Amino acid sequence: MEVNESLIAILKKSHSQAMSGQTVSMDEIERFMNEKVYELTHQVDAYCAAESV
């Protein structure tokens, strides 16, 4: 599949989801991105998590 075909497929799916009411708010996107950034920057290894405090 060429890049243009892939982009068209993504846009068609996005359009159909929007037309059926399946939308995502900017607040939801921001919350999701903040959680992902936190997960990627604050990883704890298993040894550290298993240690008692």
SEMIMAR-730701 format. One record per residue (C-alpha): residue number from 1; x, y, z. Coordinates in nm, 3 decimals. Layout:
// residues N
<atom><tise>NUM</tise><X>X</X><Y>Y</Y><Z>Z</Z></atom>
...
//
This chain:
// residues 53
<atom><tise>1</tise><X>0.000</X><Y>0.000</Y><Z>0.000</Z></atom>
<atom><tise>2</tise><X>0.143</X><Y>0.339</Y><Z>-0.097</Z></atom>
<atom><tise>3</tise><X>0.167</X><Y>0.630</Y><Z>0.145</Z></atom>
<atom><tise>4</tise><X>-0.118</X><Y>0.813</Y><Z>-0.031</Z></atom>
<atom><tise>5</tise><X>-0.343</X><Y>0.507</Y><Z>-0.011</Z></atom>
<atom><tise>6</tise><X>-0.263</X><Y>0.467</Y><Z>0.359</Z></atom>
<atom><tise>7</tise><X>-0.342</X><Y>0.832</Y><Z>0.426</Z></atom>
<atom><tise>8</tise><X>-0.670</X><Y>0.806</Y><Z>0.236</Z></atom>
<atom><tise>9</tise><X>-0.766</X><Y>0.494</Y><Z>0.436</Z></atom>
<atom><tise>10</tise><X>-0.690</X><Y>0.671</Y><Z>0.765</Z></atom>
<atom><tise>11</tise><X>-0.887</X><Y>0.980</Y><Z>0.663</Z></atom>
<atom><tise>12</tise><X>-1.187</X><Y>0.771</Y><Z>0.551</Z></atom>
<atom><tise>13</tise><X>-1.191</X><Y>0.582</Y><Z>0.881</Z></atom>
<atom><tise>14</tise><X>-1.156</X><Y>0.905</Y><Z>1.079</Z></atom>
<atom><tise>15</tise><X>-1.437</X><Y>1.067</Y><Z>0.881</Z></atom>
<atom><tise>16</tise><X>-1.669</X><Y>0.770</Y><Z>0.929</Z></atom>
<atom><tise>17</tise><X>-1.599</X><Y>0.765</Y><Z>1.303</Z></atom>
<atom><tise>18</tise><X>-1.668</X><Y>1.138</Y><Z>1.332</Z></atom>
<atom><tise>19</tise><X>-1.991</X><Y>1.104</Y><Z>1.134</Z></atom>
<atom><tise>20</tise><X>-2.107</X><Y>0.825</Y><Z>1.368</Z></atom>
<atom><tise>21</tise><X>-2.038</X><Y>1.039</Y><Z>1.676</Z></atom>
<atom><tise>22</tise><X>-1.715</X><Y>0.867</Y><Z>1.780</Z></atom>
<atom><tise>23</tise><X>-1.512</X><Y>1.176</Y><Z>1.862</Z></atom>
<atom><tise>24</tise><X>-1.240</X><Y>1.253</Y><Z>2.114</Z></atom>
<atom><tise>25</tise><X>-1.212</X><Y>1.585</Y><Z>2.293</Z></atom>
<atom><tise>26</tise><X>-0.889</X><Y>1.781</Y><Z>2.319</Z></atom>
<atom><tise>27</tise><X>-0.902</X><Y>1.731</Y><Z>2.698</Z></atom>
<atom><tise>28</tise><X>-0.906</X><Y>1.353</Y><Z>2.648</Z></atom>
<atom><tise>29</tise><X>-0.613</X><Y>1.375</Y><Z>2.406</Z></atom>
<atom><tise>30</tise><X>-0.415</X><Y>1.594</Y><Z>2.645</Z></atom>
<atom><tise>31</tise><X>-0.482</X><Y>1.358</Y><Z>2.939</Z></atom>
<atom><tise>32</tise><X>-0.377</X><Y>1.056</Y><Z>2.728</Z></atom>
<atom><tise>33</tise><X>-0.057</X><Y>1.227</Y><Z>2.612</Z></atom>
<atom><tise>34</tise><X>0.031</X><Y>1.338</Y><Z>2.966</Z></atom>
<atom><tise>35</tise><X>-0.013</X><Y>0.981</Y><Z>3.091</Z></atom>
<atom><tise>36</tise><X>0.206</X><Y>0.845</Y><Z>2.810</Z></atom>
<atom><tise>37</tise><X>0.480</X><Y>1.101</Y><Z>2.876</Z></atom>
<atom><tise>38</tise><X>0.469</X><Y>1.013</Y><Z>3.247</Z></atom>
<atom><tise>39</tise><X>0.489</X><Y>0.640</Y><Z>3.171</Z></atom>
<atom><tise>40</tise><X>0.789</X><Y>0.690</Y><Z>2.943</Z></atom>
<atom><tise>41</tise><X>0.979</X><Y>0.926</Y><Z>3.172</Z></atom>
<atom><tise>42</tise><X>0.906</X><Y>0.768</Y><Z>3.513</Z></atom>
<atom><tise>43</tise><X>0.970</X><Y>0.400</Y><Z>3.456</Z></atom>
<atom><tise>44</tise><X>1.043</X><Y>0.194</Y><Z>3.766</Z></atom>
<atom><tise>45</tise><X>1.227</X><Y>-0.135</Y><Z>3.735</Z></atom>
<atom><tise>46</tise><X>1.093</X><Y>-0.449</Y><Z>3.904</Z></atom>
<atom><tise>47</tise><X>1.371</X><Y>-0.458</Y><Z>4.167</Z></atom>
<atom><tise>48</tise><X>1.300</X><Y>-0.105</Y><Z>4.282</Z></atom>
<atom><tise>49</tise><X>0.925</X><Y>-0.163</Y><Z>4.296</Z></atom>
<atom><tise>50</tise><X>0.973</X><Y>-0.482</Y><Z>4.501</Z></atom>
<atom><tise>51</tise><X>1.192</X><Y>-0.318</Y><Z>4.766</Z></atom>
<atom><tise>52</tise><X>1.026</X><Y>-0.232</Y><Z>5.093</Z></atom>
<atom><tise>53</tise><X>1.028</X><Y>0.132</Y><Z>5.199</Z></atom>
//
